[in-house]
Amino acid sequence: MRDNLTEGVQRILERATALAAAESARSVEPIHLLRALIEDESRGSEILLQSGLGWEQFSERWPSQCLEVTESSRARVRLSECCDQILEEAWQLAAQ
């Protein structure tokens, strides 16, 4: 992973990792990144909300047992290959 990530990206990745750990997932998947982004108070979450995907719409589709995450869910979970690809492409787009 890149060393020079913004605080916002680091915050999203930490939250996505906690979400994955809370459901005993082996890796952080795109759905964990999406949920972390929706929960964050950032420009990204504002864009998602304007596009019609806010917490209410997301939680309707997400199993209720996965919605509760405690701060103790901070185990080391790796990013899935798909998440690595998504972040790499985002990094390249941001560099343009």
Contacts in CASP RR format, 6 or more apart in sequence:
PFRMAT RR
TARGET T0000
AUTHOR 0000-0000-0000
METHOD contacts of the structure
MODEL  1
MRDNLTEGVQRILERATALAAAESARSVEPIHLLRALIEDESRGSEILLQ
SGLGWEQFSERWPSQCLEVTESSRARVRLSECCDQILEEAWQLAAQ
1 13 0 8 1.000
1 79 0 8 1.000
1 87 0 8 1.000
2 91 0 8 1.000
5 13 0 8 1.000
8 40 0 8 1.000
8 42 0 8 1.000
11 40 0 8 1.000
12 33 0 8 1.000
12 36 0 8 1.000
12 37 0 8 1.000
12 40 0 8 1.000
12 42 0 8 1.000
13 28 0 8 1.000
13 33 0 8 1.000
13 36 0 8 1.000
13 79 0 8 1.000
14 74 0 8 1.000
15 35 0 8 1.000
15 36 0 8 1.000
15 39 0 8 1.000
15 40 0 8 1.000
16 28 0 8 1.000
16 32 0 8 1.000
16 33 0 8 1.000
16 35 0 8 1.000
16 36 0 8 1.000
16 83 0 8 1.000
17 28 0 8 1.000
17 32 0 8 1.000
17 74 0 8 1.000
17 75 0 8 1.000
17 76 0 8 1.000
17 77 0 8 1.000
18 69 0 8 1.000
18 71 0 8 1.000
18 73 0 8 1.000
18 74 0 8 1.000
19 28 0 8 1.000
19 32 0 8 1.000
19 35 0 8 1.000
19 36 0 8 1.000
19 66 0 8 1.000
19 69 0 8 1.000
19 73 0 8 1.000
20 27 0 8 1.000
20 28 0 8 1.000
20 29 0 8 1.000
20 32 0 8 1.000
20 77 0 8 1.000
21 73 0 8 1.000
21 74 0 8 1.000
21 75 0 8 1.000
21 76 0 8 1.000
21 77 0 8 1.000
22 66 0 8 1.000
22 68 0 8 1.000
22 69 0 8 1.000
22 70 0 8 1.000
22 73 0 8 1.000
23 65 0 8 1.000
23 66 0 8 1.000
25 32 0 8 1.000
25 77 0 8 1.000
26 77 0 8 1.000
26 78 0 8 1.000
27 77 0 8 1.000
27 78 0 8 1.000
27 79 0 8 1.000
27 80 0 8 1.000
27 83 0 8 1.000
28 77 0 8 1.000
28 78 0 8 1.000
28 79 0 8 1.000
28 80 0 8 1.000
28 83 0 8 1.000
29 80 0 8 1.000
29 82 0 8 1.000
29 83 0 8 1.000
30 80 0 8 1.000
30 82 0 8 1.000
30 83 0 8 1.000
30 86 0 8 1.000
31 62 0 8 1.000
32 83 0 8 1.000
33 83 0 8 1.000
33 86 0 8 1.000
34 58 0 8 1.000
35 58 0 8 1.000
35 62 0 8 1.000
37 44 0 8 1.000
37 45 0 8 1.000
37 48 0 8 1.000
38 45 0 8 1.000
38 48 0 8 1.000
38 53 0 8 1.000
38 54 0 8 1.000
38 55 0 8 1.000
38 58 0 8 1.000
39 45 0 8 1.000
39 55 0 8 1.000
45 54 0 8 1.000
48 54 0 8 1.000
59 67 0 8 1.000
79 87 0 8 1.000
END
